[in-house]
Amino acid sequence: MSLLWVDGELVDKREAAVHPCDHGFLYGDGVRIGWRFSQGQAVFLPEHIEDLLAAAAEQELPLPYSRDEIREAVANTIAANGRPSGYGHIIVTRGMGGFGPDPRKLDPHLLIWAEEYWPFPPELVQGGLHAAIATVPAHDPRLLGNPYLVRAKITALKQGCLEAVLSNRLGEICGTTEGALFFRQGAEWYFPATQIADPHARMAIDWFQRNGYPLISCPVQHGRLFDAEEAVLVGASAGVVPIVRIQGREVGNGQPGATTRQLQGWWRQQVHGE
C-alpha cells in the first residue's frame, strides 16, 4: 500500500481523488517538483523546496504551507511508506473553482508522495541510453500542465528509444524528459542555457567546475549533438545516465565516457553514500 500526503492527511493512494473542478485538473494550473530520497531521507530537499516556492511565485500561486511544514510533511510521507529509497513529487494545485480560469477565491491544495521509481532499467543506466530529438514549446518542468513531455516521450518510443532530447521551436536544446543535458565536444563541456536545472543538475554543474572541466552555458542548437563525444542527463528522477546514441547516431564511440563514469560515481556517493 502507498500513502499520499494530501492537505495534512495521509491517504491510501487507491482512495485519493482530485475534484474535477480543481484548476490543476482543468487547466494544469499548479506547480510540481520531483525529489529523490535515500536511506529514509530526502536528498537536496531545501533546494527543491526553494525551487517550488520560486515556481509558485512566478505563477502567483500562494503556498498553503511554510517551508518547515513542507519539510515535515515530506519526512512523514517517507516514514509512512516505509521505503528506504525512491522518488517523490510535491504538487501544488490552484484548488477547486468554477469552469473558467479565474484564479480568485480558490484554496490551493498540496500533495506529496514517495514511491519506488526509476525511469530507466539498471542496464541502460550503466550502458547508456538511445535518445530521439523531440520539438516542444517553451519548457518549464516545474509547471503542472506539461502534455508536451508526454508527446516527446511518444516521439522517442516510436523510434525505439526510452528518452527524448527536447528542442524548442528555435532548435535550441532545452533538456530531456527526465532531466538536464550535458555534453562534451573536445575538451569543453556544454550545459545548454535554455533548460532549467534542478538541484541535482546544479550540483553537477558545481562538480564540473570544482574538478576543472571547462563548462560553457549558452543556447545550443540540437544539431551540435551530432558532433558530441559524451552526453549525459542529470536529474532527480533518473540520477546520472549516459546517452550513447542520439537520433540514430552514436555519441563518441557509442560507450559511456570516462567523465560520465566519474560523475555517476560522485552522484551515487552524494545520494546513496556509496
Summary of the structure (lengths in Angstrom):
residues: 274
radius of gyration: 18.9
end to end distance: 28.6
largest distance: 57.3
contacts: 913
relative contact order: 0.14
helix: 31%
strand: 32%
